[in-house]
């Protein structure tokens, strides 16, 4: 019974706060109505003055009796004459309506005093939940209940996501839900980990196989053949560089997943970052036309990690160059938005299908065209760019059409700390 007084006390406090707010609103409405009525009467008198520029004084008086209907507004002029405006006719219409309003408000306030029971009824589910939570936190379960839970947990097969913890004991329902949610998250994490390891192994196996093949070729007949030796050395250099890049990307994502990828947040102008990447692209990629669109008179300031933002931009530019033909135009731009800033990387390349667009940020995902291309990459670049943007609480919009091109729009909020 100790919980009922506590619920009643809370309900009474809520009800009293509601009643006081209601009283305050009624007072405000009444004062506003009286002020509006008085202002209307004074406006009427002002517009009917015979000598508005020769007023000596003005005041309210009683005309005949002290009844409220006999109140008048008198104006004296400098020449000794006066003008009287009876307020009775206006009051005879205003007072009955205002009295009805006051009665209505009093009834409303009176009725609001008895809402505590209804509030208590509405609070009952929350109170029951709080009591149940407190019981669970104290561990007030019988030995039989604990035994039922142990048996249910022991019968769970972690490799079968369809099997759930279910003891059949209603007292343990909340714990069962929590355990099943935890098992579901563990299963999803295990599935992602298994897929990641499988994909990483596959990607690393390819360059290792190439390296092993060339080493075997050198061992058999390449030691005395300069042409074979030069070809093998070049292939080994390329594959080792590819492995180095892949491992660095894997380490980046692993640090990000574990929360060890720190961001150095500083104030920056996105226009400057876009311009720097544009200048770099002109130097290292003569096969494409680059176009820069920035408004130097409108800085795109926001808080972020300069190196990370630049890396995300480079990834998108490299991706655009990889899937664009020689001589195609790649446009880089930045702009300020209502709630932040954004940069855009747009190409005239091969584009993507709608199905590809929905998967491009998944790790190791590559479209069929990318897999069949010599420049398909590892499939981790866009995943890294997405991680960087997410770490800045930003978003990436992708618009693509096959044989027409792709546009990446990256948004950053201006309140990132």
C-alpha positions in Angstrom: 0.0 0.0 0.0 3.0 2.3 0.2 3.0 2.8 -3.5 -0.5 4.1 -3.7 0.2 7.2 -1.5 3.2 7.9 -3.7 1.2 7.7 -6.9 -1.5 9.9 -5.3 1.0 12.5 -4.3 2.4 12.7 -7.8 -1.1 12.9 -9.3 -2.0 15.7 -6.9 1.1 17.6 -7.8 0.4 17.2 -11.5 -3.2 18.2 -11.1 -2.3 21.3 -9.0 0.3 22.4 -11.6 -2.4 22.0 -14.3 -4.9 23.9 -12.2 -2.6 26.8 -11.6 -1.7 27.1 -15.3 -5.4 27.1 -16.1 -6.1 29.8 -13.5 -3.2 31.9 -14.9 -4.6 31.6 -18.5 -8.1 32.6 -17.3 -6.8 35.7 -15.5 -4.8 36.6 -18.6 -7.9 36.2 -20.8 -10.1 38.3 -18.5 -7.6 41.1 -18.2 -7.1 41.1 -22.0 -10.9 41.3 -22.6 -11.4 44.1 -20.1 -8.5 46.0 -21.5 -9.8 45.6 -25.1 -13.3 46.7 -24.0 -11.9 49.8 -22.2 -9.7 50.6 -25.2 -12.7 50.3 -27.6 -14.8 52.7 -25.4 -12.0 55.3 -25.2 -11.4 55.0 -29.0 -15.1 55.7 -29.5 -15.0 58.8 -27.2 -11.9 60.1 -28.9 -13.4 59.9 -32.4 -16.5 61.8 -31.2 -14.9 64.8 -29.4 -16.2 68.2 -30.6 -12.9 70.0 -29.7 -10.1 67.4 -29.7 -7.4 70.0 -29.7 -8.8 72.1 -26.7 -9.1 69.4 -24.0 -8.5 70.7 -20.5 -9.1 67.5 -18.5 -11.0 64.2 -18.7 -12.4 61.8 -16.1 -15.1 59.3 -15.2 -18.1 60.5 -13.1 -21.5 59.3 -12.0 -24.4 60.8 -14.0 -27.3 60.3 -11.6 -26.8 57.4 -9.2 -23.8 55.2 -8.3 -25.2 52.3 -10.3 -22.6 51.0 -12.7 -25.0 51.8 -15.6 -24.9 55.5 -14.7 -21.1 55.9 -15.0 -20.1 58.5 -17.6 -16.9 59.8 -19.2 -16.6 63.6 -19.0 -14.3 65.8 -21.1 -13.8 69.5 -20.2 -12.5 71.9 -22.8 -10.5 75.1 -22.4 -13.4 77.4 -23.2 -15.4 76.1 -20.2 -17.7 73.8 -22.2 -17.8 70.0 -21.6 -18.9 66.8 -23.2 -20.3 63.7 -21.5 -20.2 60.1 -22.9 -22.4 57.6 -21.0 -20.8 54.3 -20.5 -24.0 52.6 -19.3 -25.2 51.4 -22.8 -21.8 49.7 -23.5 -21.7 48.2 -20.0 -25.2 46.8 -20.3 -24.0 44.6 -23.1 -20.5 43.9 -21.8 -21.3 42.9 -18.2 -23.7 40.1 -18.8 -21.4 38.4 -21.3 -18.4 39.0 -19.1 -20.3 37.5 -16.1 -21.1 34.4 -18.1 -17.5 34.0 -19.0 -16.4 34.3 -15.3 -19.0 31.7 -14.3 -17.8 29.4 -17.1 -14.2 29.8 -15.9 -15.1 29.2 -12.3 -16.9 25.9 -13.2 -13.8 24.9 -15.2 -11.5 25.6 -12.3 -13.8 23.7 -10.0 -14.0 20.7 -12.2 -10.2 20.7 -12.7 -9.7 20.2 -9.0 -11.1 16.7 -9.2 -8.9 15.4 -12.1 -6.4 13.8 -9.7 -8.2 10.5 -9.9 -8.1 10.4 -13.7 -4.4 11.4 -13.7 -3.7 8.7 -11.1 -5.4 6.2 -13.4 -3.3 7.3 -16.4 -0.1 7.0 -14.3 -0.9 3.5 -13.1 0.8 1.6 -16.0 4.0 3.7 -15.4 3.8 3.1 -11.7 3.4 -0.6 -12.2 6.4 -0.6 -14.6 8.5 1.3 -12.0 7.5 -1.2 -9.2 8.3 -4.1 -11.5 11.6 -2.6 -12.5 12.5 -2.1 -8.9 11.6 -5.7 -8.1 13.8 -6.9 -10.9 16.7 -4.7 -9.8 16.5 -6.1 -6.3 16.4 -9.6 -7.7 13.3 -10.6 -5.8 12.8 -13.9 -7.6 12.2 -17.3 -6.2 14.6 -20.2 -6.6 12.1 -21.8 -9.0 12.1 -18.8 -11.2 15.8 -18.6 -11.4 16.0 -22.3 -12.2 13.4 -21.9 -15.0 15.6 -19.1 -16.5 18.7 -21.2 -16.3 17.1 -24.1 -18.1 15.8 -21.8 -20.8 19.2 -20.2 -21.4 20.9 -23.6 -21.5 18.6 -24.7 -24.2 19.4 -21.7 -26.5 21.4 -22.5 -29.6 23.4 -19.3 -30.4 23.9 -20.6 -34.0 20.2 -20.7 -34.6 18.7 -17.1 -34.6 15.2 -18.5 -34.6 15.6 -20.0 -31.0 14.8 -17.6 -28.2 14.9 -17.7 -24.4 11.5 -18.7 -23.1 11.0 -20.0 -19.6 7.2 -19.8 -19.5 7.4 -17.9 -16.2 5.4 -14.6 -16.5 7.6 -13.0 -13.8 10.6 -13.3 -16.0 9.1 -11.9 -19.2 11.0 -8.6 -19.1 14.3 -10.4 -18.5 13.6 -12.7 -21.4 12.9 -9.8 -23.7 16.2 -8.2 -22.7 18.1 -11.4 -23.2 16.5 -12.1 -26.6 17.4 -8.6 -27.8 20.9 -9.1 -26.6 21.1 -12.4 -28.4 19.8 -10.8 -31.6 22.4 -8.1 -31.4 25.1 -10.7 -30.8 24.0 -12.7 -33.8 24.0 -9.7 -36.0 27.5 -8.7 -34.8 28.7 -12.2 -35.4 27.2 -12.3 -38.9 28.9 -9.0 -39.8 32.2 -10.1 -38.4 32.1 -13.4 -40.3 31.3 -11.6 -43.5 34.0 -9.1 -42.9 36.6 -11.7 -42.2 35.5 -13.7 -45.3 35.6 -10.7 -47.6 38.9 -9.6 -46.2 40.4 -13.0 -46.7 39.2 -13.2 -50.2 40.6 -9.7 -51.1 44.0 -10.6 -49.5 44.1 -14.0 -51.2 44.0 -12.5 -54.7 47.3 -10.4 -54.5 49.0 -13.2 -52.5 48.1 -15.7 -55.3 49.5 -13.3 -57.9 52.7 -12.8 -55.9 53.1 -16.5 -55.3 52.6 -17.1 -59.1 55.3 -14.7 -60.1 57.7 -16.0 -57.5 57.2 -19.5 -58.8 57.7 -18.3 -62.4 61.0 -16.5 -61.4 62.2 -19.6 -59.6 61.6 -21.8 -62.6 63.0 -19.8 -65.5 62.9 -16.1 -64.8 66.4 -15.8 -63.2 68.1 -15.8 -66.5 65.4 -14.0 -68.6 65.6 -10.2 -68.2 62.1 -9.7 -69.7 60.4 -12.1 -67.4 62.4 -10.7 -64.5 61.3 -7.1 -65.2 57.6 -8.2 -65.7 57.6 -10.1 -62.4 59.3 -7.3 -60.4 56.7 -4.8 -61.7 53.8 -7.1 -60.9 55.2 -7.8 -57.4 55.5 -4.0 -56.8 51.9 -3.4 -57.9 50.4 -6.3 -55.9 52.4 -5.4 -52.7 51.2 -1.8 -53.1 47.6 -3.0 -53.4 48.0 -5.2 -50.3 49.4 -2.2 -48.4 46.5 0.0 -49.4 44.0 -2.8 -48.5 45.5 -3.4 -45.1 45.6 0.4 -44.3 41.9 0.6 -45.2 41.1 -2.4 -43.1 43.0 -0.9 -40.1 41.2 2.4 -40.6 37.8 0.8 -40.4 38.8 -1.4 -37.5 39.9 1.6 -35.5 36.7 3.3 -36.4 34.6 0.4 -35.3 36.4 0.2 -32.0 36.1 3.9 -31.3 39.9 4.5 -31.6 39.8 6.7 -34.6 40.1 10.2 -33.1 38.9 13.3 -34.9 40.8 16.6 -34.6 37.9 19.1 -34.7 38.7 22.6 -35.9 37.0 25.4 -37.7 37.4 25.2 -41.4 36.2 26.7 -44.7 34.9 23.9 -47.0 35.6 26.2 -50.0 39.3 25.9 -49.2 39.2 22.1 -48.9 37.4 21.7 -52.2 39.9 24.0 -53.9 42.9 22.1 -52.5 41.5 18.7 -53.8 40.7 20.4 -57.1 44.3 21.6 -57.5 45.7 18.1 -56.5 43.4 16.4 -59.0 44.6 18.7 -61.8 48.2 17.7 -61.1 47.8 13.9 -60.7 45.1 13.2 -63.2 45.6 14.7 -66.7 43.1 12.3 -68.3 40.0 14.2 -67.1 38.7 17.7 -67.1 38.1 19.2 -63.7 35.7 22.0 -63.0 35.6 24.0 -59.7 32.5 25.9 -58.5 32.9 27.8 -55.3 31.8 31.2 -54.1 34.7 32.9 -52.4 32.4 35.7 -51.1 30.3 33.2 -49.2 32.5 31.1 -46.8 31.3 27.6 -46.0 32.5 27.4 -42.4 31.9 24.5 -40.1 33.7 22.4 -37.5 35.4 19.2 -38.5 38.6 17.2 -39.0 40.3 18.8 -42.0 42.4 15.7 -42.9 39.3 13.4 -42.6 37.0 15.6 -44.7 39.7 16.0 -47.3 40.2 12.2 -47.4 36.4 11.6 -47.9 36.5 14.1 -50.8 39.6 12.4 -52.4 37.9 9.1 -52.2 34.8 10.4 -54.1 37.0 12.2 -56.7 39.1 9.1 -57.3 35.9 7.0 -57.6 34.6 9.5 -60.2 37.8 9.4 -62.2 38.0 5.6 -62.0 34.6 5.1 -63.7 34.7 8.1 -66.1 36.1 8.0 -69.6 39.1 9.9 -70.7 38.3 13.5 -71.3 35.1 13.4 -69.2 34.4 16.3 -66.9 34.4 16.0 -63.1 32.9 18.9 -61.2 33.7 19.8 -57.6 31.6 22.4 -55.8 30.8 23.6 -52.3 27.8 25.6 -51.0 26.3 26.9 -47.8 22.9 25.6 -46.7 20.3 26.5 -44.1 21.5 24.0 -41.5 25.1 23.5 -42.6 27.4 23.2 -45.6 27.9 20.6 -48.4 30.2 19.6 -51.2 29.4 17.9 -54.4 31.4 15.6 -56.7 29.7 15.0 -60.0 31.0 12.9 -63.0 29.9 11.9 -66.5 30.9 8.3 -66.1 29.2 5.0 -66.5 26.7 5.6 -63.6 25.0 2.9 -61.5 21.8 1.0 -61.3 19.3 1.7 -58.5 20.3 -1.7 -56.9 24.0 -0.7 -56.9 23.3 2.7 -55.3 21.6 1.0 -52.3 24.7 -1.1 -51.6 27.7 1.1 -52.5 28.6 1.9 -48.9 28.7 -1.7 -47.8 32.2 -3.0 -47.2 33.8 -4.9 -50.1 30.7 -4.3 -52.3 31.5 -3.8 -56.0 29.1 -3.7 -58.8 29.4 -6.1 -61.7 31.0 -3.4 -63.9 33.5 -2.7 -61.1 34.4 -6.3 -60.6 35.0 -6.8 -64.4 37.1 -3.6 -64.5 40.9 -3.6 -64.0 40.4 -0.5 -61.7 37.6 -2.1 -59.6 39.5 -1.4 -56.3 38.9 -3.1 -53.0 35.4 -2.0 -52.4 36.4 -0.2 -49.1 36.8 3.4 -50.3 33.2 4.4 -50.2 32.8 2.6 -46.8 35.6 4.8 -45.4 34.1 7.9 -46.9 30.7 7.0 -45.3 32.4 6.4 -41.9 34.1 9.8 -42.0 30.8 11.6 -42.9 28.9 9.7 -40.2 31.5 10.6 -37.7 30.8 14.3 -38.5 27.0 13.6 -38.1 26.6 14.3 -41.8 24.9 12.5 -44.7 25.6 11.5 -48.3 23.0 11.7 -51.1 23.7 9.8 -54.3 22.0 10.4 -57.6 23.1 8.2 -60.4 21.9 7.1 -63.8 23.5 4.5 -66.1 25.6 5.9 -69.0 24.9 9.4 -67.7 26.9 9.8 -64.5 26.8 10.0 -60.8 26.6 12.9 -58.3 27.6 12.6 -54.6 26.3 15.3 -52.3 27.9 15.3 -48.8 26.1 17.4 -46.1 27.8 18.5 -42.9 25.8 20.2 -40.0 27.0 23.6 -38.8 26.5 22.7 -35.1 29.1 19.8 -35.0 31.3 20.0 -32.0 
